[in-house]
Amino acid sequence: MSRHTCISALLLAASVAMSATGCTSAPVAPGSISFRTITDGASFAMAPGETVTLSDRSTLRYVSVESDSRCPPHVQCIHAGNAVVGFESRPAAGTTQSFELNSPDQPQSRDLGSLHVMLQSLAFGAAPQAQLKVERDP
């Protein structure tokens, strides 16, 4: 192979690798803002530090897992435990309010104005993904 052909092959391989990684989801950096808007009735995932916009133009931020005493997967425990997850909400015109939700074993929800948010599940790990659902109050 000529030197020119080798360089072309390397550039093509790098280009393919870069385009492949562009299609994957990168971890959300703490404090970053997501530009996705969550529709009423939707179930959605959030990573720690992520912020989403809700249908009423308010925002919801997943701050962190405050405590987690849940039984890890593949371990037999006497007590299932609980996780406490910290969030911040900010109305379209107003100040930020902090609140916590418990893991789905002890379901808890929060009214945010005309919307209602519930923690459906929480993954395990250092930065666990939270599955939430938001609904408009009737």
URCOR-V791486 format. One record per residue. N is the residue number from 1. RES is the residue in one letter. SS is DSSP state (H for helix, E for strand, - for the rest). PHI is phi in degrees with one decimal (none if undefined). D_CENTER is the distance of its C-alpha to the mean C-alpha in Angstrom with 1 decimal. Layout:
# URCOR-V791486
[[N RES SS PHI D_CENTER] [N RES SS PHI D_CENTER]]
This chain:
# URCOR-V791486
[[1 M - none 48.1] [2 S - -76.6 48.8] [3 R H -60.9 46.8] [4 H H -62.9 45.7] [5 T H -65.9 44.5] [6 C H -63.6 42.5] [7 I H -64.1 40.8] [8 S H -61.6 40.0] [9 A H -64.4 38.5] [10 L H -64.6 36.4] [11 L H -64.2 35.1] [12 L H -63.5 34.4] [13 A H -62.6 32.5] [14 A H -64.7 30.4] [15 S H -63.5 29.7] [16 V H -63.1 28.6] [17 A H -62.9 26.3] [18 M H -67.5 24.8] [19 S H -70.1 24.3] [20 A H -68.2 22.7] [21 T H -72.8 20.1] [22 G - -68.6 19.4] [23 C - -94.6 18.2] [24 T - -98.1 15.5] [25 S - -84.2 11.9] [26 A - -88.8 11.9] [27 P - -60.6 9.6] [28 V - -82.6 8.2] [29 A - -73.6 10.9] [30 P - -54.3 10.9] [31 G - 83.1 11.9] [32 S - -76.0 11.2] [33 I - -116.0 11.0] [34 S - -92.6 9.8] [35 F - -97.1 12.8] [36 R - -83.8 11.6] [37 T E -103.8 13.1] [38 I E -93.3 12.1] [39 T - -85.6 15.4] [40 D - -58.9 16.9] [41 G - 85.1 16.8] [42 A - -83.1 13.7] [43 S E -102.6 11.3] [44 F E -148.1 7.8] [45 A E -102.6 4.6] [46 M E -135.7 1.1] [47 A - -104.0 2.7] [48 P - -55.2 5.7] [49 G - 90.8 7.6] [50 E - -82.8 5.8] [51 T E -124.3 8.0] [52 V E -124.5 8.9] [53 T E -99.9 12.5] [54 L E -95.0 13.8] [55 S - -61.2 17.1] [56 D - -90.2 19.2] [57 R - 73.1 18.1] [58 S - -78.9 16.4] [59 T E -120.4 13.1] [60 L E -129.4 10.3] [61 R E -119.4 8.6] [62 Y E -86.9 6.6] [63 V E -79.0 9.6] [64 S E -174.6 10.0] [65 V E -89.1 11.5] [66 E E -74.5 15.0] [67 S E -156.0 16.8] [68 D E -149.0 16.7] [69 S - -111.9 20.0] [70 R - -67.4 18.9] [71 C - -71.0 21.2] [72 P - -64.3 19.9] [73 P - -59.3 20.2] [74 H - 64.9 23.8] [75 V - -125.1 25.3] [76 Q - -92.3 27.5] [77 C - -123.2 27.1] [78 I - -75.6 29.2] [79 H - -124.0 26.4] [80 A - -68.2 22.9] [81 G - 81.6 21.5] [82 N - -152.5 18.6] [83 A E -119.7 15.3] [84 V E -114.3 14.8] [85 V E -112.9 11.4] [86 G E -92.8 11.9] [87 F E -133.0 10.8] [88 E E -131.8 12.9] [89 S E -122.4 14.2] [90 R E -138.9 16.7] [91 P - -61.8 19.2] [92 A - -54.0 20.5] [93 A - -132.8 23.5] [94 G - 169.8 23.1] [95 T - -102.0 21.8] [96 T E -71.0 18.5] [97 Q E -122.3 18.3] [98 S E -94.6 16.4] [99 F E -155.5 15.9] [100 E E -125.9 14.8] [101 L E -126.7 14.0] [102 N E -86.4 15.4] [103 S - -60.5 14.3] [104 P H -59.9 15.5] [105 D H -64.4 18.8] [106 Q H -129.1 19.6] [107 P - -56.1 17.7] [108 Q - -146.6 17.4] [109 S E -136.6 16.4] [110 R E -141.3 16.9] [111 D E -85.5 18.9] [112 L E -122.2 18.0] [113 G - 67.8 21.2] [114 S - -88.3 21.7] [115 L E -110.0 18.2] [116 H E -129.3 17.1] [117 V E -115.1 13.5] [118 M E -132.5 13.2] [119 L E -81.0 11.0] [120 Q E -90.3 12.0] [121 S E -159.6 11.0] [122 L E -139.5 9.6] [123 A - -70.4 10.2] [124 F - -100.1 12.8] [125 G - 126.6 13.1] [126 A - -67.9 13.0] [127 A - -133.1 9.3] [128 P - -70.9 8.1] [129 Q - -73.9 5.1] [130 A E -107.4 5.3] [131 Q E -102.7 7.1] [132 L E -123.6 8.5] [133 K E -136.8 11.7] [134 V E -123.3 13.5] [135 E E -133.5 17.2] [136 R E -85.4 20.1] [137 D - -64.9 22.7] [138 P - -66.3 26.0]]
